[in-house]
Amino acid sequence: MTAPRILSTRVGAGSPGRRRSFGLDTMQPANAATIEAEVLRILAAEAPHVLTIRPSTQPDRARPAGHRAVPAFVGGTPDLLLLFPGGQSLCLKIRTQAERLSHDHVAFGHLCRHRDIPYVVVRSVAEARRALGQVDQTL
């Protein structure tokens, strides 16, 4: 009697021989870009009164002509700087569960908190919504 053969199906082109586990591994965990996109969608739909600034940390060579990086904003800047009516602000740093903050991010967070500027690290859309709701009661 021979052992039964197990047929493996490929989940993606980069995973040869990986067995499908009833669809559980086909769900991809959210990455920081998808979390940020969803937060921006929520802000556009539910809080159009909030001014959203996305500081860029790209080097000068990757920028269009006429745009320069501000040296103070290169290391540790939040992904989103939100300005609310009435002078309130919120710095959001978006990371996934597996990502760690760099030393620059921790230092920038301490700098903001020392000046009473909220700096929040969020790891999901739900955490971002809670942080937004603490500043703006309409969310």
Secondary structure, DSSP 4 states (H G I P E B T S, - for coil): -PPPPPPP--SSTT-TTPPP-TTGGGSPPPPHHHHHHHHHHHHHHH-TTSEEE------GGGSPTT----GGGSSS--SEEEE-TTS-EEEEEE--SS----HHHHHHHHHHHHTT--EEEESSHHHHHHHHHHH-TT-
